[in-house]
Amino acid sequence: MYLLYFCFSIFVAEVLCRPRYFRPPKYLDTIKYDDCARFIPEIRYAKVVKVYDGDTITVACKYPIRGKQLYRFSVRLAGIDAPELNSNNSNERIHANVSRTNLQGLIFNETVSLENVRIEKYGRLLADVYFHDLHVNAWLLDNEYAIPYYGGKKQKIDYE
């Protein structure tokens, strides 16, 4: 009986507990950067957990295939450019704070819907953001908290 137990213990130690040799899938050997599409998470509804400035927010939600874990994503509002908080121009910083404060008052800690989600050049999500039926991007433009922006060189604004 002890011999059987001893042999079984050796089997467990040698076979079941040995480290497994890592063999990556073969398809990884030939992958190149240009062969790959950018990953765009399928987010429809999320809660705004941070308003960074007048055109960038952070949202949190569960990712459908990942169970109960909550994830946060940085989202840039599409089609707009808000004044920069880190500008050297003190008047631009004042306008940036006004823009951020008003956006916070509207959507911070609220659930929003994201439409036309894509990835922008810095890796953030780029989206049209809706709060109930209000298109937040257009609201920022209508209230002059932001200006239109569709890529390329940014328009110079005189904040005097």
RONUMAR-899557 format. One record per residue: residue in one letter; x negated, y, z negated of N, C-alpha, C in turn. Coordinates in steps of 0.1 Angstrom, whole numbers, padded with zeros to 4 digits, always signed. Atoms other than C-alpha are relative to their C-alpha. Layout:
BEGIN
AXYZXYZXYZ ...
This chain:
BEGIN
M-0008-0012+0000+0000+0000+0000-0009+0013+0000 Y+0009-0011+0000-0028+0024-0009-0007+0002+0013 L+0007+0000-0013-0046+0015+0023+0009+0006+0011 L-0009-0005-0009-0015+0023+0043+0002+0016-0002 Y-0001-0014+0003-0011+0057+0025-0013+0007+0004 F+0012-0006-0003-0048+0064+0030-0002+0002+0015 C+0000-0001-0014-0046+0057+0067+0009+0010+0006 F-0010-0010-0004-0015+0078+0071-0005+0014-0003 S+0005-0013+0003-0032+0107+0053-0011+0004+0010 I+0011-0003-0010-0062+0105+0077+0006+0004+0013 F-0007-0003-0012-0038+0104+0106+0005+0015+0000 V-0006-0014+0001-0020+0136+0094-0011+0010+0001 A+0011-0010+0000-0053+0154+0087-0007+0001+0014 E+0007+0000-0012-0069+0144+0120+0009+0004+0012 V-0008-0002-0012-0040+0146+0144+0010+0012-0001 L-0010-0010+0001-0013+0168+0131-0005+0014-0005 C+0005-0012+0006-0034+0194+0113-0012+0006+0008 R+0012-0006-0007-0062+0200+0138+0005+0012+0008 P-0005-0012-0008-0061+0233+0156+0002-0004+0015 R-0003+0003-0014-0045+0232+0190-0008+0009+0009 Y+0008-0007-0010-0065+0242+0220+0009+0010+0007 F-0008-0010-0006-0051+0274+0234-0002+0000+0015 R+0001+0000-0015-0043+0271+0271+0010+0010+0006 P-0009-0010-0005-0029+0302+0286+0006-0005+0014 P-0006+0005-0013-0005+0297+0316-0009+0005+0012 K+0009-0002-0011-0023+0295+0349+0003+0013+0008 Y-0004-0011-0008-0003+0323+0365-0007+0013-0005 L+0007-0011+0006-0021+0348+0342-0013+0003+0007 D+0013-0001-0006-0053+0342+0361+0000+0010+0012 T+0000-0007-0013-0042+0360+0392+0008+0014-0001 I-0008-0012+0002-0021+0389+0378-0009+0013+0001 K+0007-0013-0001-0032+0425+0388+0011+0010-0004 Y-0009-0011+0005-0018+0458+0375+0011+0003+0010 D-0010-0004-0010-0001+0466+0408+0011-0010+0003 D-0009+0010-0002+0017+0433+0408+0012+0000-0010 C-0009+0001+0011+0037+0441+0377+0010+0013+0000 A-0010-0011+0002+0069+0462+0372-0001+0005-0014 R+0000-0005+0014+0071+0485+0342+0012-0005-0007 F-0010+0005+0009+0091+0472+0313+0009+0011-0004 I-0010-0010+0004+0123+0492+0308+0010-0007-0009 P-0010+0007+0009+0143+0481+0277+0014+0004+0004 E-0014-0002-0003+0180+0477+0283+0007+0006-0012 I-0006-0007+0011+0193+0503+0258+0012+0007+0005 R-0012-0007-0004+0228+0516+0261+0004+0010-0011 Y-0004-0008+0011+0236+0529+0226-0011-0001-0010 A+0010+0000+0010+0212+0540+0199+0003+0012-0010 K-0002-0011+0010+0210+0562+0168-0012+0009+0001 V+0011-0010+0000+0189+0594+0169-0006+0000-0014 V+0006+0000+0013+0164+0590+0141-0011+0011-0002 K+0009-0011+0000+0141+0619+0150+0002+0009+0012 V+0000-0010-0011+0142+0651+0171-0013+0006+0000 Y+0013-0005+0000+0107+0659+0180-0001+0014+0005 D-0001-0014-0005+0114+0690+0201+0013+0001+0008 G-0012-0002-0008+0140+0703+0225+0003-0009+0011 D-0002+0009-0011+0135+0676+0251-0005-0014-0003 T+0005+0013+0003+0121+0646+0232+0006-0005-0014 I-0006+0006+0012+0139+0624+0206-0005-0014-0002 T+0003+0014+0003+0133+0591+0189+0014-0007-0003 V-0013+0007+0003+0162+0566+0189-0004-0014-0005 A+0002+0013+0005+0166+0533+0171+0012-0009+0003 C-0011+0010-0003+0186+0502+0180-0006-0014-0001 K+0004+0014-0001+0185+0464+0181-0002-0002+0015 Y+0002+0004-0013+0171+0450+0212+0007-0013+0002 P-0010+0012-0001+0197+0424+0225-0006-0014-0002 I+0005+0014+0000+0174+0394+0229-0010-0002-0012 R+0010+0002+0011+0153+0400+0197+0006-0001-0013 G-0006+0002+0013+0178+0393+0170+0003+0012-0008 K-0005-0011+0009+0183+0416+0140-0010+0011-0002 Q+0011-0010+0001+0150+0435+0142+0004+0013+0007 L-0002-0013-0005+0154+0473+0147-0012+0005+0007 Y+0011-0005-0007+0132+0490+0172+0002+0015+0003 R-0001-0014-0004+0125+0527+0179-0007+0003+0013 F+0005-0004-0013+0119+0543+0212+0000+0015+0002 S+0001-0014-0003+0107+0577+0222+0007+0003+0014 V-0008-0002-0012+0131+0592+0248-0002+0015+0004 R+0001-0013-0005+0125+0623+0269+0013+0002+0008 L-0013-0003-0006+0157+0640+0281-0003+0004+0015 A+0003-0002-0014+0157+0639+0319+0005+0013+0006 G-0004-0011-0007+0158+0669+0341-0001+0014-0007 I+0001-0013+0007+0149+0695+0315-0014+0001-0006 D+0012-0003+0007+0119+0712+0299+0003+0010-0011 A-0002-0009+0011+0121+0728+0265-0013+0007-0004 P+0012-0006+0004+0096+0752+0250-0008-0009-0009 E+0010+0009+0007+0065+0736+0234-0002+0005-0014 L+0003-0004+0014+0061+0736+0196-0014+0003-0002 N+0015-0002+0002+0023+0735+0199-0006+0010+0010 S+0004-0010-0009+0021+0764+0223-0009+0010-0007 N+0008-0011+0005-0005+0792+0218+0008+0013-0001 N-0008-0012-0001+0022+0817+0225+0010-0001-0012 S-0009+0001+0012+0040+0825+0192+0015+0002+0004 N-0014-0002-0004+0072+0836+0210+0005-0014+0006 E-0004+0013-0005+0073+0802+0228+0003-0010-0012 R-0003+0008+0012+0070+0785+0194+0013+0003-0007 I-0013-0004+0006+0099+0805+0181+0011-0006+0008 H-0010+0006-0009+0120+0794+0211+0001-0015-0002 A+0001+0015+0002+0108+0758+0206+0007-0004-0013 N-0006+0003+0013+0120+0758+0170+0015+0002+0001 V-0014-0003-0002+0154+0773+0180+0006-0012+0008 S-0004+0011-0008+0157+0746+0207+0001-0013-0008 R+0000+0012+0008+0148+0718+0184+0011+0000-0011 T-0010-0001+0011+0170+0730+0155+0014-0002+0005 N-0014+0002-0005+0201+0732+0177+0002-0014+0005 L-0001+0014-0004+0194+0698+0192+0002-0009-0012 Q-0002+0008+0012+0190+0684+0157+0014+0001-0006 G-0014-0003+0005+0223+0700+0146+0010-0008+0008 L-0009+0007-0008+0240+0683+0175+0000-0015-0001 I+0000+0015-0002+0227+0647+0176-0008-0007-0011 F+0008+0007+0010+0203+0640+0146+0009-0009-0008 N-0007+0009+0008+0215+0609+0128+0014-0004+0006 E-0013+0004-0007+0243+0603+0154-0003-0011+0010 T+0001+0011-0010+0249+0575+0178+0002+0007+0014 V-0001-0006-0014+0242+0585+0215+0000-0012+0010 S+0001+0010-0011+0245+0566+0248-0011+0005+0009 L+0011-0003-0009+0216+0565+0272+0004-0005+0014 E-0003+0004-0014+0222+0564+0310-0012+0004+0009 N+0011-0002-0010+0199+0563+0340-0014-0001-0007 V+0012+0002+0007+0171+0550+0318-0011-0005+0009 R+0012+0004-0007+0136+0548+0333-0012+0004-0008 I+0012-0003+0007+0100+0553+0324-0006+0012+0006 E+0007-0012-0005+0082+0586+0327-0015-0002+0000 K+0015+0002-0002+0045+0592+0334-0008-0002-0013 Y+0007+0003+0012+0035+0591+0297+0005-0012-0008 G-0005+0012+0006+0053+0559+0290+0013+0001-0009 R-0012-0001+0008+0083+0573+0272+0012-0004+0009 L-0012+0002-0008+0118+0564+0283+0005+0014+0004 L-0005-0012-0005+0134+0591+0304+0015-0003+0003 A-0014+0004-0001+0172+0592+0302+0009+0012+0000 D-0011-0010+0002+0204+0612+0304+0007-0005-0013 V-0005+0003+0014+0217+0614+0268+0014+0006-0001 Y-0014-0005+0003+0254+0616+0259+0003-0002-0014 F-0006+0001+0013+0270+0623+0226+0015+0002+0001 H-0014+0001-0003+0306+0613+0228+0001+0002+0016 D-0001-0003-0014+0315+0628+0262-0009+0012+0005 L+0009-0011-0002+0289+0656+0260-0013-0004+0006 H+0013+0003-0006+0260+0654+0284-0010+0010-0007 V+0009-0008+0008+0233+0666+0260-0011+0008+0009 N+0010-0007-0009+0207+0674+0288+0006+0013+0006 A-0006-0011-0006+0232+0697+0305+0004+0011-0011 W-0004-0009+0011+0243+0712+0271-0013+0009-0003 L+0013-0007+0003+0206+0722+0265-0002+0011+0011 L+0002-0010-0011+0205+0739+0299+0011+0011-0001 D-0011-0010+0001+0239+0756+0295-0002+0010-0011 N+0002-0009+0011+0229+0771+0262-0014+0006+0000 E+0013-0006-0002+0195+0782+0275-0011-0005-0010 Y+0011+0005+0009+0175+0760+0251-0010-0008+0008 A+0009+0007-0009+0158+0744+0281+0002+0005+0014 I-0001-0003-0014+0151+0749+0317+0000-0012+0009 P+0000+0012-0009+0155+0725+0347-0014-0004+0002 Y+0013+0005-0003+0125+0703+0353+0002-0014+0006 Y-0001+0013-0007+0122+0674+0378-0014-0005+0004 G+0013+0005-0003+0085+0667+0377-0009+0010+0006 G+0010-0009-0006+0054+0683+0391-0004+0011-0010 K+0005-0011+0008+0040+0716+0379+0012+0007-0007 K-0011-0006+0008+0060+0732+0351+0001+0015+0003 Q-0003-0014-0003+0076+0766+0357-0005+0009-0012 K+0005-0009+0010+0059+0795+0338+0012+0009-0005 I-0010-0008+0006+0083+0813+0314-0006+0011-0008 D+0004-0011+0008+0079+0847+0299+0008+0000-0012 Y-0007+0001+0012+0089+0843+0263+0000+0013-0008 E+0001-0013+0007+0084+0880+0254+0013+0006-0002 
